Amino acid sequence: MSDQNAYTPPQVWKWEPGNGGKFANINRPIAGATHDKALPVGTHPIQLYSLATPNGVKVTVMLEELLALGFKGAEYDAYLVKIGDGEQFGSGFVAVNPNSKIPAMLDHSTTPPTRVFESGAILLYLAEKFGAFLPKDHAQRTECMSWLFWQMGSAPYLGGGFGHFYAYAPTKIQYCIDRFAMETKRQLDVLDRHLATHAFMSGDEYTIADMAIWAWYGQLVLGRLYSAGEFLDVSSYAHVQRWSKQIDARPAVKRGRMVNRVFGEPATQLHERHDASDFDNKTQDKLAVKT
C-alpha cells in the first residue's frame, strides 16, 4: 500500500477487488445475491440466520431470555451464516435481508412468514410480540427506545471505526485509530455517567436496550472485543463494569453468547441451536467441532 500521506482521492472512486484487508473478499459496492442457495427451515416458529458477532448475540440473548420467562412461542432454530465465506450473499438470505448482514429472522407463526432484519428491529419485534423486556410505562419505554437507537447509531464507530482500524486494517493509520479511539471512549463515558445513577439503561428494569448495548460495550469492557481493553483503559469505567458483569452473569446471556459461535474455546461454541438440549455437554461438544 502506498504512503497514506501521498494518497490523493480520484475524481471518481472505482472499486478495486481485493483492496480492503481481511474482509476484502466479502466487501463490494453493490447489493444483491451472488449465488443461489435456499435457507434451511427448522421446526420452530422462529428461524434465525446469524453468527455470534455482537449484533448476532443481541438476538440470541433475547430469545434465550424469552424462553427463560416461559414464552414457548420463542422457541427457535438458529442456523450459522459464515460471513467470511460469503453465505450472506446467498439468494435465500438476501430474500430475508436485502442488506446481506446478519442477523436475519423469519417468524413462521404468521402467514405469510414475517421477515425481520437489523438487530435492533428484531429486538423490538420480539419485545412487542411477547410483551417482554420493553417497559410499559410511557416515559421508561421512551427512554428504552432512545438508548436502543443510541446503540444502533453509535456502535458503527466502535466496530467499523475503532475495531476495524485498530484490529483489522492492513495498515495502522494513526489518524484513524486516534479518531475512533477518542469516540469510543466518549461513548463509554456517556454510558458510565448514565449508569452511575441507573441500575439499567432505562431505570430499574432490564430491557432490550441493555441487551443491545451490552453485546457491544459490555463485551468490550469485559475484554472480548479487539483485545483493546488496556489500550482503551476500560477498567476506568467502573459503572459500565458493574452493569456489564451483572448482565454477563445471567444464565440466558451465557446461553445466548454460545449460539452460532465459531471462535474461542470449543466449550463456548454452539454452532447451531435447535433445542434447549443442544446446550448439554454431549450435544455441545459434537456441534463445536463442525466447521
Residue frames relative to the residue before (quaternion, step in Angstrom):
aa qw qx qy qz dx dy dz
M 1.0000 0.0000 0.0000 0.0000 0.00 0.00 0.00
S 0.4951 -0.6761 0.4597 0.2939 3.56 -0.98 0.83
D 0.6764 -0.4669 0.3778 0.4263 3.54 -1.31 0.34
Q 0.4780 -0.6985 0.4508 0.2836 3.59 -0.72 1.10
N 0.6514 0.5314 -0.3278 0.4311 3.59 1.05 -0.65
A 0.6837 0.4868 -0.2839 0.4637 3.57 1.22 -0.45
Y 0.5163 0.6737 -0.4057 0.3390 3.57 1.26 -0.19
T 0.0604 -0.7644 0.6417 0.0175 3.53 -0.98 0.96
P 0.4286 -0.7138 0.4760 0.2832 3.64 -0.57 1.04
P 0.4659 -0.6669 0.4951 0.3050 3.60 -0.96 0.78
Q 0.6448 -0.5195 0.3788 0.4133 3.55 -1.22 0.32
V 0.7665 0.0911 -0.0469 0.6340 3.56 1.10 -0.76
W 0.3691 -0.7476 0.5095 0.2127 3.57 -0.63 1.14
K 0.0628 -0.7799 0.6221 0.0286 3.56 -1.07 0.81
W 0.4953 -0.6757 0.4739 0.2712 3.52 -1.05 0.87
E 0.1087 -0.7576 0.6408 0.0604 3.54 -1.02 0.90
P 0.3486 -0.7541 0.5125 0.2174 3.63 -0.25 1.21
G 0.7528 0.3450 -0.2800 0.4857 3.54 -0.95 0.94
N 0.6274 0.5074 -0.3439 0.4803 3.57 1.23 -0.24
G 0.6005 0.5713 -0.3846 0.4064 3.57 -0.42 1.16
G 0.5411 -0.6653 0.3926 0.3325 3.55 1.22 0.28
K 0.8711 -0.1043 0.0750 0.4739 3.53 -1.18 -0.73
F 0.7806 0.3412 -0.1739 0.4940 3.59 0.96 -0.80
A 0.2971 0.7968 -0.4886 0.1950 3.58 1.23 0.30
N 0.6803 0.5199 -0.3045 0.4173 3.59 1.02 -0.73
I 0.7494 0.3614 -0.2281 0.5058 3.63 1.18 -0.24
N 0.6301 0.5098 -0.3445 0.4737 3.60 1.24 -0.08
R 0.1273 0.7779 -0.6028 0.1234 3.55 -0.94 0.92
P 0.5083 -0.6955 0.4212 0.2836 3.62 -1.06 0.55
I 0.6719 0.4333 -0.3080 0.5157 3.60 1.23 0.33
A 0.4014 -0.7015 0.5399 0.2353 3.55 -1.26 0.49
G 0.5636 0.6323 -0.4304 0.3120 3.54 -1.33 -0.16
A 0.6311 -0.5569 0.4006 0.3620 3.52 -1.35 0.29
T 0.2976 -0.7356 0.5797 0.1852 3.54 -1.22 0.59
H 0.7974 0.0497 -0.0169 0.6012 3.59 1.23 -0.35
D 0.5038 -0.6369 0.4966 0.3065 3.54 -1.29 0.42
K 0.2603 0.7388 -0.5928 0.1874 3.54 -0.81 1.01
A 0.3097 -0.7584 0.5495 0.1640 3.54 -0.62 1.16
L 0.4509 -0.6742 0.5132 0.2806 3.55 -1.14 0.61
P 0.4714 -0.6439 0.5095 0.3219 3.59 -1.05 0.64
V 0.1566 -0.7721 0.6097 0.0871 3.57 -1.18 0.57
G 0.2510 -0.7868 0.5515 0.1180 3.55 -0.75 1.08
T 0.7227 -0.4841 0.3268 0.3695 3.53 -1.30 -0.33
H 0.6559 0.5476 -0.3125 0.4151 3.60 1.19 -0.37
P 0.6620 -0.5188 0.3527 0.4102 3.60 -1.20 0.38
I 0.7615 0.3372 -0.1738 0.5255 3.57 0.95 -0.91
Q 0.0724 -0.7747 0.6280 0.0109 3.53 -0.85 1.07
L 0.0774 -0.8152 0.5737 -0.0173 3.55 -0.58 1.21
Y 0.1057 -0.7702 0.6284 0.0274 3.55 -0.97 0.95
S 0.2438 0.8152 -0.4511 0.2693 3.54 -0.15 1.28
L 0.2184 -0.6988 0.6583 0.1748 3.50 -1.47 -0.21
A 0.5117 -0.6945 0.4216 0.2792 3.58 -1.03 0.77
T 0.1870 0.7055 -0.6360 0.2504 3.52 0.61 1.23
P 0.7054 -0.4277 0.2982 0.4801 3.65 -1.13 0.09
N 0.6629 0.4991 -0.3265 0.4526 3.61 0.92 -0.76
G 0.6551 0.4939 -0.3158 0.4766 3.57 1.05 -0.68
V 0.6315 0.5550 -0.3277 0.4311 3.57 1.00 -0.83
K 0.5575 0.6094 -0.3976 0.3997 3.60 1.02 -0.67
V 0.7406 0.4455 -0.2335 0.4457 3.55 0.78 -1.08
T 0.6716 0.4774 -0.3240 0.4649 3.61 0.89 -0.78
V 0.5941 0.5333 -0.3630 0.4805 3.59 1.11 -0.57
M 0.6522 0.5167 -0.3165 0.4555 3.59 0.90 -0.89
L 0.6778 0.4865 -0.3029 0.4606 3.60 0.86 -0.90
E 0.6615 0.4879 -0.3123 0.4763 3.59 0.96 -0.77
E 0.6241 0.5209 -0.3413 0.4719 3.60 1.07 -0.65
L 0.6435 0.5148 -0.3218 0.4661 3.59 0.99 -0.79
L 0.6563 0.4976 -0.3110 0.4743 3.57 0.95 -0.84
A 0.6255 0.5440 -0.3341 0.4486 3.59 1.05 -0.72
L 0.6731 0.4708 -0.2863 0.4933 3.57 1.19 -0.57
G 0.5979 -0.6131 0.3405 0.3882 3.58 1.27 -0.04
F 0.4539 0.6706 -0.4685 0.3532 3.60 1.20 0.30
K 0.2428 -0.8142 0.5127 0.1233 3.57 -0.08 1.31
G 0.6043 0.5771 -0.3513 0.4223 3.58 1.15 -0.52
A 0.6156 0.5453 -0.3452 0.4523 3.56 1.28 -0.15
E 0.3610 0.7183 -0.5135 0.3000 3.60 1.22 0.18
Y 0.0188 -0.8410 0.5368 -0.0650 3.54 -0.85 0.90
D 0.2979 -0.6716 0.6403 0.2239 3.47 -1.39 0.37
A 0.1115 -0.7928 0.5973 0.0470 3.59 -0.81 0.99
Y 0.1193 -0.8046 0.5814 0.0200 3.53 -0.54 1.23
L 0.4662 -0.6937 0.4885 0.2506 3.52 -1.01 0.90
V 0.1100 -0.7516 0.6480 0.0560 3.55 -1.03 0.92
K 0.2255 -0.7895 0.5610 0.1060 3.57 -0.46 1.22
I 0.2116 -0.8272 0.5080 0.1139 3.55 0.02 1.29
G 0.5949 0.5715 -0.3674 0.4295 3.59 1.13 -0.50
D 0.6954 0.4277 -0.2554 0.5179 3.56 1.25 -0.48
G 0.5364 -0.6622 0.3868 0.3522 3.58 1.26 0.07
E 0.3245 0.7789 -0.4927 0.2126 3.60 1.17 0.37
Q 0.5846 0.5872 -0.3662 0.4234 3.58 1.20 -0.39
F 0.6568 0.4884 -0.3087 0.4846 3.57 1.29 -0.12
G 0.4012 0.6941 -0.4889 0.3439 3.58 1.24 0.31
S 0.6296 -0.5830 0.3583 0.3678 3.57 -1.08 0.71
G 0.6496 0.5220 -0.3291 0.4441 3.60 0.98 -0.75
F 0.6710 0.4846 -0.3062 0.4702 3.56 0.94 -0.85
V 0.6518 0.5192 -0.3220 0.4495 3.58 0.92 -0.86
A 0.6096 0.5523 -0.3509 0.4474 3.59 1.13 -0.60
V 0.6795 0.4409 -0.2828 0.5137 3.60 1.16 -0.58
N 0.7970 0.0515 -0.0214 0.6014 3.58 0.99 -0.80
P 0.2732 -0.7964 0.5167 0.1552 3.60 -0.21 1.21
N 0.6196 0.5422 -0.3364 0.4571 3.58 1.29 -0.24
S 0.3404 -0.7951 0.4530 0.2164 3.61 1.33 -0.04
K 0.5295 0.5727 -0.4495 0.4353 3.57 0.90 0.96
I 0.3875 -0.6796 0.5579 0.2771 3.54 -1.16 0.57
P 0.6238 -0.1706 -0.7564 -0.0982 1.54 -2.24 1.15
A 0.1495 -0.7391 0.6427 0.1356 3.53 -1.36 0.28
M 0.1193 -0.8206 0.5588 0.0086 3.56 -0.98 0.81
L 0.1353 -0.7425 0.6491 0.0957 3.52 -1.23 0.67
D 0.1980 -0.7619 0.6084 0.1009 3.56 -0.90 0.99
H 0.1801 -0.8262 0.5305 0.0587 3.59 -0.30 1.30
S 0.4911 0.6374 -0.4548 0.3816 3.59 1.20 0.22
T 0.6721 0.4249 -0.2916 0.5316 3.59 1.30 -0.11
T 0.2390 -0.7526 0.5935 0.1558 3.56 -1.25 0.42
P 0.4532 -0.3467 -0.7837 0.2453 1.51 -0.98 2.31
P 0.6948 -0.4438 0.3269 0.4620 3.60 -1.21 0.16
T 0.3692 -0.7287 0.5405 0.2013 3.56 -1.08 0.81
R 0.2338 -0.7580 0.5902 0.1501 3.56 -0.80 0.98
V 0.0321 -0.7725 0.6341 0.0041 3.55 -1.10 0.76
F 0.0529 0.7832 -0.6182 0.0398 3.56 -0.87 0.93
E 0.6589 0.3815 -0.4401 0.4761 3.50 -1.37 0.63
S 0.4906 -0.7230 0.4073 0.2657 3.54 -0.57 1.22
G 0.6512 0.5109 -0.3263 0.4565 3.59 0.95 -0.77
A 0.6431 0.5165 -0.3155 0.4691 3.56 1.04 -0.79
I 0.6344 0.5182 -0.3328 0.4671 3.60 1.03 -0.75
L 0.6378 0.5205 -0.3325 0.4601 3.60 0.94 -0.83
L 0.6785 0.4853 -0.2932 0.4672 3.58 0.87 -0.93
Y 0.6242 0.5435 -0.3324 0.4523 3.59 0.98 -0.84
L 0.7013 0.4597 -0.2744 0.4707 3.58 0.83 -0.97
A 0.6317 0.5344 -0.3375 0.4488 3.60 1.00 -0.76
E 0.6914 0.4560 -0.2741 0.4889 3.57 0.96 -0.83
K 0.6250 0.5539 -0.3378 0.4341 3.59 1.00 -0.75
F 0.8011 0.2873 -0.1314 0.5084 3.57 0.89 -0.96
G 0.4034 -0.7378 0.4647 0.2775 3.59 1.22 -0.11
A 0.5954 0.5544 -0.3583 0.4579 3.56 0.96 0.84
F 0.8403 0.1996 -0.1757 0.4725 3.53 -1.29 0.65
L 0.6472 0.3900 -0.3397 0.5600 3.54 1.17 0.68
P 0.4301 -0.7387 0.4410 0.2736 3.62 -0.41 1.16
K 0.3997 -0.7090 0.5300 0.2382 3.54 -1.11 0.72
D 0.5715 0.5709 -0.3757 0.4543 3.57 1.17 -0.51
H 0.5439 -0.6711 0.3955 0.3120 3.57 -0.80 1.06
A 0.6911 0.4802 -0.2950 0.4524 3.59 0.81 -0.94
Q 0.6863 0.4753 -0.2894 0.4683 3.59 0.91 -0.88
R 0.6143 0.5335 -0.3484 0.4654 3.58 1.07 -0.70
T 0.6501 0.5133 -0.3125 0.4650 3.55 0.97 -0.86
E 0.6327 0.5218 -0.3225 0.4727 3.58 1.02 -0.82
C 0.6382 0.5315 -0.3144 0.4597 3.57 0.98 -0.89
M 0.6790 0.4862 -0.2930 0.4655 3.58 0.88 -0.92
S 0.6182 0.5457 -0.3478 0.4461 3.58 1.01 -0.74
W 0.7008 0.4523 -0.2756 0.4779 3.58 0.91 -0.89
L 0.5881 0.5548 -0.3712 0.4566 3.60 1.10 -0.59
F 0.7042 0.4399 -0.2628 0.4914 3.56 0.88 -0.95
W 0.5507 0.5771 -0.3953 0.4554 3.60 1.18 -0.49
Q 0.6691 0.5003 -0.3066 0.4561 3.57 0.88 -0.91
M 0.6681 0.5124 -0.3149 0.4381 3.57 0.85 -0.92
G 0.7123 0.4426 -0.2539 0.4819 3.57 1.07 -0.72
S 0.7111 0.4849 -0.2543 0.4410 3.58 1.10 -0.68
A 0.6428 0.5917 -0.3340 0.3538 3.58 0.88 -0.91
P 0.5836 0.5674 -0.4098 0.4117 3.67 0.98 -0.48
Y 0.6147 0.5294 -0.3546 0.4649 3.60 1.12 -0.51
L 0.6546 0.4862 -0.2976 0.4965 3.55 1.15 -0.64
G 0.7654 0.3923 -0.2075 0.4661 3.58 0.77 -1.02
G 0.7831 0.3211 -0.1685 0.5053 3.56 0.41 -1.22
G 0.6742 0.4639 -0.2874 0.4977 3.56 1.22 -0.44
F 0.8030 0.2756 -0.1597 0.5038 3.58 0.06 -1.26
G 0.6895 0.5070 -0.3010 0.4207 3.57 0.71 -1.06
H 0.6716 0.5029 -0.3098 0.4473 3.55 0.90 -0.88
F 0.7534 0.4109 -0.2389 0.4544 3.57 0.66 -1.07
Y 0.6666 0.4883 -0.3108 0.4697 3.62 1.10 -0.57
A 0.8238 0.2918 -0.1166 0.4719 3.58 0.85 -0.98
Y 0.8316 0.3068 -0.1088 0.4499 3.59 0.92 -0.83
A 0.5513 0.6341 -0.4137 0.3505 3.61 1.05 -0.56
P 0.5164 -0.6674 0.4331 0.3168 3.63 -0.92 0.82
T 0.7623 0.2020 -0.1361 0.5997 3.59 1.23 -0.41
K 0.3740 -0.7142 0.5435 0.2340 3.59 -0.89 0.91
I 0.0762 -0.8023 0.5920 -0.0093 3.54 -0.55 1.21
Q 0.4199 -0.7504 0.4457 0.2489 3.58 -0.37 1.21
Y 0.6371 0.5369 -0.3486 0.4294 3.58 0.87 -0.89
C 0.6891 0.4854 -0.2905 0.4529 3.59 0.83 -0.95
I 0.6671 0.4923 -0.3058 0.4680 3.59 0.90 -0.89
D 0.6540 0.5051 -0.3143 0.4674 3.59 0.92 -0.86
R 0.6568 0.5325 -0.3125 0.4329 3.57 0.90 -0.94
F 0.7724 0.3684 -0.2073 0.4740 3.57 0.75 -1.00
A 0.5618 0.5504 -0.3974 0.4728 3.61 1.18 -0.37
M 0.6339 0.5263 -0.3233 0.4654 3.57 0.99 -0.83
E 0.6910 0.4722 -0.2889 0.4647 3.59 0.87 -0.88
T 0.6291 0.5265 -0.3390 0.4605 3.59 1.01 -0.72
K 0.6688 0.4804 -0.3041 0.4790 3.58 0.95 -0.82
R 0.6049 0.5359 -0.3626 0.4642 3.59 1.06 -0.62
Q 0.6590 0.5045 -0.3061 0.4664 3.58 0.97 -0.83
L 0.6336 0.5150 -0.3286 0.4747 3.58 1.00 -0.77
D 0.6406 0.5111 -0.3225 0.4737 3.58 1.06 -0.70
V 0.5873 0.5533 -0.3595 0.4687 3.59 1.09 -0.68
L 0.6893 0.4732 -0.2757 0.4743 3.56 0.87 -0.97
D 0.6673 0.5206 -0.3151 0.4295 3.59 0.88 -0.91
R 0.6523 0.5030 -0.3159 0.4708 3.58 0.96 -0.81
H 0.6646 0.4995 -0.3094 0.4617 3.58 0.97 -0.82
L 0.7219 0.4517 -0.2532 0.4591 3.58 0.86 -0.97
A 0.4846 0.6466 -0.4405 0.3911 3.58 1.24 -0.08
T 0.7933 0.2484 -0.1212 0.5425 3.59 1.13 -0.61
H 0.7122 0.3672 -0.2524 0.5425 3.60 1.27 0.21
A 0.4795 -0.6606 0.4939 0.2997 3.57 -0.99 0.82
F 0.7762 0.0533 0.0050 0.6282 3.53 1.04 -0.93
M 0.7549 -0.4449 0.2370 0.4195 3.54 -1.28 0.22
S 0.7933 0.2519 -0.1595 0.5309 3.62 0.96 -0.67
G 0.7852 -0.2481 0.1293 0.5524 3.57 1.18 0.46
D 0.7885 -0.2873 0.2296 0.4929 3.56 -0.91 -0.95
E 0.6543 0.5292 -0.2905 0.4554 3.57 1.29 -0.15
Y 0.3973 -0.6969 0.5577 0.2135 3.55 -0.97 1.00
T 0.0137 0.8380 -0.5382 0.0887 3.58 -0.60 1.15
I 0.7213 -0.4029 0.3336 0.4541 3.54 -1.36 -0.11
A 0.5677 0.5785 -0.3941 0.4334 3.60 1.14 -0.44
D 0.6452 0.5081 -0.3144 0.4761 3.57 1.01 -0.80
M 0.6482 0.5227 -0.3243 0.4488 3.58 0.91 -0.87
A 0.6785 0.5035 -0.2922 0.4480 3.55 0.89 -0.96
I 0.7149 0.4478 -0.2612 0.4691 3.58 0.83 -0.98
W 0.6343 0.5446 -0.3377 0.4324 3.58 0.97 -0.81
A 0.6180 0.5756 -0.3571 0.3990 3.59 0.92 -0.84
W 0.7310 0.3591 -0.2154 0.5388 3.58 1.12 -0.64
Y 0.8151 0.3127 -0.1573 0.4616 3.58 0.35 -1.25
G 0.6088 0.5372 -0.3554 0.4632 3.57 1.08 -0.60
Q 0.6945 0.4584 -0.2780 0.4798 3.55 0.88 -0.92
L 0.5742 0.5716 -0.3779 0.4480 3.57 1.16 -0.51
V 0.7399 0.4074 -0.2495 0.4737 3.60 0.73 -1.00
L 0.6320 0.5039 -0.3357 0.4836 3.59 1.25 -0.28
G 0.5720 -0.6564 0.3442 0.3514 3.57 1.30 0.19
R 0.5345 0.6689 -0.3762 0.3541 3.59 1.20 0.40
L 0.7205 0.3978 -0.2554 0.5073 3.60 1.20 -0.11
Y 0.8964 0.0011 -0.0250 0.4425 3.52 -0.98 1.03
S 0.3958 -0.7160 0.4843 0.3101 3.66 1.22 0.10
A 0.4333 0.7437 -0.4006 0.3141 3.53 1.12 0.75
G 0.3313 0.7952 -0.4709 0.1901 3.59 1.23 0.14
E 0.7033 0.4410 -0.2714 0.4871 3.57 0.80 -0.99
F 0.6318 0.5589 -0.3320 0.4221 3.57 0.96 -0.89
L 0.7595 0.3522 -0.1812 0.5160 3.58 0.99 -0.88
D 0.3586 -0.7556 0.4784 0.2676 3.61 1.31 0.01
V 0.1022 0.8513 -0.5086 0.0784 3.57 0.93 0.93
S 0.5660 0.6137 -0.3946 0.3837 3.62 1.12 -0.43
S 0.6073 0.5838 -0.3531 0.4070 3.59 1.19 -0.42
Y 0.6398 0.5013 -0.3310 0.4793 3.61 1.23 -0.28
A 0.1629 -0.8665 0.4656 0.0768 3.53 0.50 1.30
H 0.6933 0.4798 -0.2908 0.4523 3.59 0.91 -0.83
V 0.6165 0.5047 -0.3416 0.4985 3.58 1.11 -0.62
Q 0.6159 0.5428 -0.3381 0.4602 3.59 1.06 -0.74
R 0.6534 0.5162 -0.3166 0.4543 3.59 0.88 -0.94
W 0.6847 0.4893 -0.2676 0.4692 3.57 0.84 -1.03
S 0.6564 0.5261 -0.3128 0.4410 3.59 0.92 -0.90
K 0.6841 0.4809 -0.2837 0.4693 3.56 0.89 -0.93
Q 0.6170 0.5504 -0.3396 0.4483 3.58 1.05 -0.72
I 0.6915 0.4480 -0.2767 0.4944 3.58 0.90 -0.88
D 0.6314 0.5614 -0.3295 0.4214 3.57 0.96 -0.84
A 0.6633 0.5269 -0.2993 0.4390 3.59 1.11 -0.61
R 0.5184 0.6483 -0.4227 0.3638 3.59 1.21 -0.27
P 0.5242 -0.6639 0.4288 0.3171 3.63 -0.81 0.95
A 0.6579 0.5112 -0.3192 0.4516 3.60 0.96 -0.81
V 0.6220 0.5285 -0.3343 0.4712 3.56 1.10 -0.67
K 0.6323 0.5258 -0.3315 0.4624 3.57 0.98 -0.80
R 0.6683 0.4795 -0.3047 0.4803 3.59 0.96 -0.80
G 0.6644 0.5322 -0.3091 0.4240 3.56 0.89 -0.94
R 0.6264 0.5489 -0.3334 0.4418 3.59 1.06 -0.71
M 0.6625 0.5364 -0.3053 0.4245 3.57 1.08 -0.65
V 0.6304 0.5955 -0.3440 0.3600 3.56 0.99 -0.81
N 0.8408 0.0752 -0.1217 0.5222 3.57 -0.92 1.04
R 0.4373 0.6849 -0.4611 0.3565 3.56 1.18 0.54
V 0.0582 -0.8222 0.5660 -0.0137 3.59 -0.77 1.04
F 0.6817 0.4159 -0.2767 0.5345 3.57 1.22 0.38
G 0.6686 0.4694 -0.3613 0.4496 3.56 -1.22 0.34
E 0.7599 -0.3450 0.2702 0.4801 3.55 -1.29 -0.24
P 0.5858 -0.6080 0.3999 0.3567 3.63 -0.95 0.81
A 0.6401 0.5500 -0.3307 0.4225 3.58 1.02 -0.72
T 0.6812 0.4673 -0.2894 0.4835 3.60 1.23 -0.35
Q 0.6380 0.5588 -0.3085 0.4308 3.59 1.29 -0.04
L 0.0580 0.7284 -0.6823 0.0250 3.51 -1.18 0.78
H 0.2861 -0.8294 0.4477 0.1724 3.55 0.12 1.29
E 0.7762 0.0344 -0.0249 0.6291 3.56 1.07 -0.78
R 0.1605 -0.7742 0.6060 0.0876 3.53 -1.17 0.61
H 0.0133 0.8168 -0.5750 0.0455 3.58 -0.71 1.10
D 0.7907 0.0626 -0.0213 0.6087 3.57 1.25 -0.29
A 0.6298 -0.5491 0.3839 0.3929 3.56 -1.15 0.53
S 0.6158 0.5699 -0.3489 0.4175 3.59 1.12 -0.61
D 0.5133 0.6531 -0.4168 0.3692 3.60 1.23 -0.26
F 0.6289 0.5387 -0.3398 0.4459 3.57 1.21 -0.35
D 0.4635 0.6540 -0.4635 0.3777 3.57 1.25 -0.07
N 0.6341 -0.5881 0.3439 0.3657 3.57 -0.99 0.76
K 0.6549 0.5286 -0.3345 0.4240 3.58 0.89 -0.85
T 0.6924 0.4533 -0.2729 0.4905 3.56 0.87 -0.96
Q 0.6303 0.5576 -0.3276 0.4296 3.54 1.00 -0.87
D 0.6743 0.4950 -0.3017 0.4576 3.57 0.90 -0.92
K 0.6273 0.5391 -0.3328 0.4529 3.56 1.05 -0.74
L 0.6974 0.4624 -0.2753 0.4734 3.55 0.90 -0.91
A 0.6360 0.5861 -0.3374 0.3715 3.57 0.97 -0.78
V 0.6903 0.4752 -0.2981 0.4569 3.59 1.12 -0.45
K 0.5161 0.6365 -0.4262 0.3832 3.59 1.25 -0.06
T 0.1030 -0.7764 0.6169 0.0779 3.57 -1.16 0.56
